[in-house]
């Protein structure tokens, strides 16, 4: 079995602790950021929406109308993510991650090559699953703009989510729990949980319009929406994806392979319209096979910690 899953490595332990020590301080910081971002987004969502309404009323702007067509939960989600991104440097400093290199974002001689290889692996994975599941996947190969947009979207989301989940949250659980495999499983479960958004069904019982308490309504269902629209297939597939990305991080000692794979997956889902990762069990079977191969045969990185 793979040693990184069963033997602690000091490079993944936060707060300058040695590999034998555990601390739940990071879990407290994570809870503060998670619930704090919900609260701030809940307060800011109605004014943000009302500001766009005022802009549209005054100018009749097509851009304002486009923004108004977005659901209020989209406003909430963007504001919450903005709070998290702005708070990321503070969280890194509290966790004693004093540099991007310490977070796993250093570019060595093989870093760019590994990143590109995993981008292509992610693209291939989505294309393969689309064919296996016989899901129609269309792409406009004559549109270089769409390809660029797909790659940029994939890179932004891949970088952000991997920095947060595999760079910080995985280390937080790793520091709190003595068994690395358990920390990895919990991080992956949290990763899957956060992808369940506000259920569409709950809006049927809400008065139209945006009111002062609408943001708190969205915050509640962002937190507990998984209980209303739980999809076992989606949860398991996302959990397995989190496990694969986490094992890649453990094995390489770097976030670049995970960012590359995540970038390729998102870019392919964006570019090959109609393809996806959670439509059925085939994705789970493939990800489980990849996970088994990585655990059994993946090369372990022995580079010293930063």
Secondary structure, 3 states (H helix, E strand, C coil): CCHHHCCCCHHHCCCCCCCCCCCCHHHHHHHHHHHHHHHHHHHHHHHHHHHHHHHHHHHCCHHHHHHHCCCHHHHHHHHHHHHHHHHHHHHHHHCCCCCHHHHCCCCCCCHHHHHHHHHHHHHHHHHHHHHHCCCCCECCCCCHHHHHHHHHHHHHHHHHHHHHHHHHHHHHHHHHCCCHHHHHHHHHHHHHHCCCCCCHHHHHHCCCCCCCCHHHHHHHHHHHHHHCCCCHHHHHHHHHHHHHHHHHHHHHCCCHHHHHHHHHHHHHHHHCECCCCCCCHHHHHHHHHHHHHHHHHCCCCCCCCC
